[in-house]
Amino acid sequence: MSIEIKNLSYVYMQNTPFEKKALNNVNITFNDGEFIALIGHTGSGKSTLIQHINGLLKPTEGQVIIDNVDIFSKEVKLTEIRKEVGLVFQYPEYQLFEETIEKDIAFGPKNLGLNDEDVLQRVKKSMQIVGLDYDTYKEVSPFELSGGQKRRVAIAGVVAMEPKVLILDEPTAGLDPHGRDEILGRIKDLHNEYNMTIILVSHSMEDVAKIADKIFVMSNGECCLNGTPREVFKEVEILEQVGLGVPQVTYLIRELNKKGFDLPEDIYTIDQAKEVLSKLLLK
Ligand code: ADP
């Protein structure tokens, strides 16, 4: 599913003293099957933007075009769009409510009108993909789980709807490093196995450097930069101006070069750094 955002502007509480322009003429295209990272400082407009993609917010101006159809045109039912575009909110575990994990994950697919057998298959498959064994966890209350596990249940609930596009708003927020790696790994698996388009909202350069095909940088309601991680992390000045900077390991390499080393400057993951530094040590 290709997603084209055209001249999109959004104003909260328009025509009141609290009026706030959150998006200003955004033009972006997300291609089918891409792993996209949307990054930017708090308040830069990321959440506002993603809520337009599944029709939760309606543009003040502009269009959202999914597979060549303007989703806000009269002919389109937004309930249909929401089946295709799944949105995992920040801290989704607060939305868990059923007494067992199985029932919680089954809620969405049941609402799609699937029969019991199909619902069961969806639950099993999505639990597997988020790394929760069905037989071990199906009867467990979601409230007995650790923070990272709860979040995995919440993500499984959206995955079980089998959307073509999955948007995740800060899915690693508040997790410890192990929980973060676990969730990011699962999201990467989802992308590989289902070939879903993934839009990951994050403010962690380290997280997005590892997994995104493309990065879109938001600042002040505008998309100020986009490209592959390599292209985006070259723009250190722009990233610093918008309060982001590059991954810590990229700064480390730059500092080493200032001290006379001659290392490639397009290093932005720990693994890449490990490789160049171990070559250096072996010299
Ligand atoms: P981000 O997700 O990047 O943190 P948001 O899209 O949440 O950014 O916010 C963009 C701007 O819109 C911010 O200035 C924020 O204060 C404002 N904003 C967000 N939600 C609301 C709201 N419900 N009412 C009024 N202003 C809002």
Boltz pocket constraint, residues with backbone or C-beta under 6 A from the ligand:
constraints:
  - pocket:
      binder: B
      contacts: [[A, 12], [A, 13], [A, 18], [A, 20], [A, 21], [A, 22], [A, 40], [A, 41], [A, 42], [A, 43], [A, 44], [A, 45], [A, 46], [A, 47], [A, 48], [A, 49]]
      max_distance: 6.0
